[in-house]
Amino acid sequence: MRTIRTARRTRNSAFAVLAAGSLVLAAGCGSSDKKSDGKDTNSPSAGSSTSSGVTLPKLDGVSLTVAAVWTGAEQKNFVKVLDEFSKRTGAKVTFVPAQDPIVNFLGTKIAGGAPPDVAMLPQVGAITQAAAKGWLKPAGPEAKAELDKNYSKIWKDLGAVKGTQYGVYYKAANKSLVWYNTKVFGDAGATEPKTWPDFLKTAETISASGVTPVSVGGADGWTLTDWFENIYLSQAGPEKYDQLAAHKIKWTDPSVKDALTTLGQLFGKPSLIAGGANGALQVEFPASVTQTFTGATPKAGMVFEGDFVQVNIGQTKAKVGTDAKVFPFPAVGAKSPVVTGGDAAVVLKDSKGAQALLTWLASADAAKVAAESGGFISPNKGLDMAAYPNDIQRTIAKALIAAGDDIRFDMSDQAPQSFGGTPGKGEWKALQDFLKNPKDIAGTQATLESDAAKAYTS
């Protein structure tokens, strides 16, 4: 399996900052549903074996370790979830800081005879690799029951390898969002578009008002893969998406031509992109966000990317929920796409305690603890949306849940690193070249297929 790419590490770090800023977001976007003293009045007393939605065993005297790459506020908020598990069961749970790539970290621990009881894996491929090495223990019946109750089939499938359930997706990211400057929209008389044609019309409306409509961080090739993936998923559909992600169809397939043609409707109009194509290729992702929300006359009115955009907005004077709002990526086909990432819990040391923790992390009760802390999105459909601390988080989470089995994991993160995750190579480079010359669809397809064929067979 390939190494987790730098872009993913950057995004994981962003979540930590986002969690720390959640109270600021709440002030602008709606109030928390917790009691005024911050306590959850529904939390059972220490040692209780049941809650409103999940049954857990008594585990007095049991010690468990959980490894994850999270740091800062993200780690702190996850520890709250572990502490609640301890409170309900009596088990002592210790968080073990891990390093990227976590599969290498786990390999070292296993070789030394001291693997953690549970680990949080950030990629589908990491689960597949760890299972192939024989490191993982199958989820027990209680955890699978929680999955059946609370998760769409796609999330269960993402945590399974060859029909065996290993992973519980505790956390997700919604990467199908467009953030916009409300003043720019208001001045232009623009409204939130629902479809791709409406999106292009909105862009023209904003352009006519004197502001360039769309900011693109083309210096970071992963942003361009996300543009392509969202269009492709909505236009070609989930089955084709799965086939292309596994290279079961070629990048010369007509469906890829259609998606590139659609993307070219935006990339082919330099007046719609801040700095034009050449300028966009000099802009890294963080700047693509901040230039959309900085100054009386920002460089753009909209920027596309996931929920982690809130972190970069926080580096400006704009307030999420008032100055900055969000809408789902517009529908190119029948419905808006939802491309996602996520972190799954897996068991490495099989025991009653480890299986109970897996069950807990699959429950709506655990998701509620995490959601109330902010900076977190859950794929758990049993979670009451009121648990999220603000309207922006609720909007993002609702779109994720509403997509059901039509969500798909980031395609480039499923590909070999040499194709889907290396600056200046593979998909990143091909789409940067496409941004420069969006008329060369056939050439772009040929390059993508040539690079993919080499990567998937190496």
C-alpha positions, -999 to 999 in steps of 0.1 A, spaced: 0 0 0 12 35 -7 22 60 19 -5 84 31 1 115 11 11 149 25 -22 164 15 -41 139 37 -18 147 66 -25 184 61 -62 178 61 -60 156 93 -42 185 110 -68 208 98 -95 189 117 -75 194 149 -76 231 144 -112 230 134 -122 212 166 -104 239 186 -125 266 169 -158 249 172 -171 273 199 -163 303 177 -183 287 149 -212 280 172 -215 317 181 -221 325 144 -241 295 133 -265 285 160 -263 273 196 -252 240 211 -279 216 223 -260 207 255 -271 219 289 -257 253 300 -233 236 324 -218 216 296 -229 182 311 -248 155 293 -277 148 317 -284 115 299 -250 101 306 -253 70 329 -233 67 362 -199 51 364 -199 14 358 -234 13 341 -236 -14 315 -263 1 294 -273 35 278 -302 47 257 -289 30 227 -259 6 233 -253 -23 258 -217 -26 271 -202 -52 294 -187 -45 329 -149 -43 323 -135 -34 358 -98 -40 358 -94 -42 320 -68 -20 304 -69 -11 267 -47 9 243 -60 28 212 -35 41 185 -43 70 162 -24 97 144 -45 125 159 -30 153 178 -41 185 195 -78 192 199 -87 163 176 -69 139 200 -84 156 230 -120 153 217 -114 116 209 -102 110 244 -135 124 256 -152 95 237 -128 70 253 -134 85 287 -171 80 284 -165 44 275 -144 40 306 -171 57 327 -197 32 314 -177 1 316 -150 6 342 -122 -1 317 -90 20 316 -83 32 281 -50 48 271 -45 68 239 -13 60 220 0 87 196 9 71 163 29 84 133 20 85 96 18 62 78 1 43 106 4 9 89 42 12 93 38 23 129 16 -7 136 41 -30 119 68 -18 142 46 -24 173 35 -58 161 71 -68 154 80 -58 189 52 -78 204 32 -48 217 4 -39 193 -23 -16 205 -57 -33 212 -75 -10 187 -62 13 160 -78 41 139 -70 36 102 -75 66 78 -77 48 45 -96 19 29 -63 6 16 -48 6 51 -76 -18 63 -70 -40 33 -33 -41 38 -35 -48 76 -61 -76 70 -38 -91 43 -10 -92 68 -32 -110 93 -31 -82 118 -68 -76 122 -95 -94 142 -130 -96 128 -157 -74 144 -178 -93 169 -216 -98 168 -223 -68 191 -203 -44 169 -218 -58 137 -253 -53 153 -245 -16 159 -233 -13 123 -264 -29 110 -285 -5 130 -266 28 125 -247 26 92 -255 25 55 -243 -5 36 -215 15 19 -198 23 52 -200 -13 63 -185 -24 30 -156 1 33 -147 -15 66 -149 -51 52 -123 -72 34 -134 -102 13 -167 -103 31 -152 -101 67 -161 -71 87 -131 -55 104 -136 -17 105 -161 6 121 -160 40 105 -161 63 135 -154 96 117 -160 109 82 -152 139 60 -176 155 35 -155 166 5 -184 177 -17 -190 213 -6 -188 248 -21 -181 277 3 -191 312 -7 -186 348 3 -221 360 13 -214 396 6 -202 388 -30 -234 367 -35 -256 395 -20 -240 422 -41 -244 401 -73 -279 390 -65 -267 354 -67 -284 324 -50 -271 290 -41 -271 268 -72 -285 232 -71 -273 219 -105 -241 222 -126 -258 245 -152 -270 267 -124 -235 267 -109 -221 280 -142 -249 306 -144 -242 317 -109 -205 320 -118 -214 343 -148 -236 364 -126 -209 370 -101 -184 377 -128 -207 403 -142 -208 420 -108 -170 426 -110 -157 397 -89 -141 366 -103 -164 338 -93 -143 307 -85 -110 302 -66 -90 270 -76 -59 259 -56 -43 243 -87 -8 243 -72 -20 214 -51 -30 186 -75 -52 169 -50 -78 197 -53 -81 190 -90 -87 153 -84 -115 163 -60 -131 184 -87 -129 155 -112 -142 129 -86 -173 150 -77 -183 156 -113 -176 120 -122 -196 105 -93 -226 127 -100 -225 122 -138 -213 86 -143 -228 72 -111 -215 51 -83 -209 18 -102 -187 35 -128 -169 54 -101 -161 21 -84 -149 6 -117 -126 35 -124 -113 36 -89 -102 0 -92 -90 5 -128 -115 -20 -140 -123 5 -168 -97 26 -185 -93 63 -182 -100 64 -220 -136 53 -212 -163 77 -226 -175 84 -191 -141 100 -183 -144 121 -215 -178 133 -204 -166 143 -170 -136 161 -183 -158 179 -209 -180 190 -180 -151 202 -159 -138 220 -190 -169 241 -190 -154 258 -160 -117 254 -166 -121 265 -202 -132 300 -192 -103 318 -176 -125 347 -167 -144 325 -142 -112 314 -123 -92 337 -100 -60 345 -118 -70 324 -148 -55 289 -153 -19 301 -150 -27 320 -118 -46 291 -103 -17 268 -108 4 291 -86 -22 291 -58 -19 265 -30 -51 252 -13 -49 274 18 -46 306 -2 -74 295 -25 -96 297 6 -83 329 22 -83 349 -10 -121 342 -12 -128 357 22 -102 385 25 -107 422 19 -135 444 7 -130 431 -28 -120 394 -25 -103 377 -54 -131 352 -57 -167 346 -47 -166 308 -42 -142 280 -34 -147 242 -36 -134 217 -10 -144 198 21 -155 206 56 -118 214 65 -122 247 46 -135 261 79 -100 260 93 -86 283 65 -116 306 67 -107 310 104 -74 326 93 -94 355 79 -118 380 95 -148 362 79 -172 344 102 -185 310 92 -223 311 91 -225 348 84 -197 360 61 -191 324 48 -217 299 40 -218 265 22 -239 245 -3 -235 210 -16 -215 204 -47 -240 210 -76 -257 180 -92 -242 172 -126 -264 141 -130 -295 131 -111 -282 141 -77 -254 159 -59 -223 138 -52 -208 130 -18 -172 121 -19 -158 113 15 -128 103 35 -129 87 70 -112 70 99 -121 34 109 -115 16 142 -101 -19 139 -92 -46 166 -56 -59 166 -57 -78 200 -90 -97 203 -106 -95 237 -139 -88 254 -127 -52 261 -115 -45 226 -147 -58 210 -167 -37 235 -148 -6 225 -154 -14 188 -191 -17 196 -191 16 215 -174 34 186 -202 21 163 -229 35 185 -249 67 182 -240 74 219 -203 76 211 -210 97 180 -230 121 202 -201 127 225 -178 135 196 -203 156 177 -209 179 207 -172 187 208 -172 201 173 -149 196 143 -164 162 137 -187 146 112 -202 111 117 -215 86 92 -237 72 119 -273 77 108 -286 71 143 -270 103 156 -295 131 163 -284 161 142 -291 183 172 -259 170 187 -238 191 163 -229 225 177 -239 247 147 -259 248 115 -229 245 93 -219 212 109 -255 200 106 -257 210 69 -225 191 62 -236 160 82 -271 159 67 -257 158 31 -234 129 41 -262 109 57 -288 118 30 -264 104 3 -268 69 18 -251 42 -2 -243 67 -30 -213 82 -11 -179 71 -24 -145 72 -8 -120 96 -24 -109 79 -56 -73 92 -57 -68 79 -21 -78 45 -33 -52 45 -61 -16 36 -59 4 66 -46 24 69 -78 -8 76 -96 -32 93 -72 -10 109 -46 24 122 -59 31 159 -67 42 164 -103 32 129 -114 2 108 -123 -33 121 -119 -22 153 -101 1 163 -130 -23 153 -157 -51 174 -142 -28 203 -137 -20 201 -174 -57 198 -182 -63 230 -162 -38 247 -185 -53 232 -217 -88 219 -211 -94 215 -248 -70 185 -249 -95 160 -235 -82 130 -255 -46 138 -246 -55 141 -210 -73 107 -211 -44 90 -228 -19 104 -202 -41 93 -173 -45 58 -187 -8 54 -194 1 65 -159 -26 45 -143 -17 13 -162 19 15 -149 8 23 -113 -19 -4 -110 4 -32 -123 36 -22 -103 
